[in-house]
């Protein structure tokens, strides 16, 4: 999922995530998220937990670059039976 930056802070991402979380909750399944630094705080505010941070590096001569990303998860609150 991605929202064009010109539409940020209008509730679109929150709506899409909440909608998906509702479906996951009905099905009793968890959600996995891989986010950039820009998105990690957004997903954390929505209840995702950061599992780990990773960096991918391109070491080819003349192409050196690296990018960080965060692996996050969200799990539904399961009603206790009994």
Buried (B, 14 or more C-beta within 10 A) or exposed (E): EEBEEEEEEEEEBBEEBEEEBEEBBEEEEEBEBEBEEEBBEBBBEBBBEBEEEEEEEEEEEEEEEEEEBBBBBBBBEEEEEE
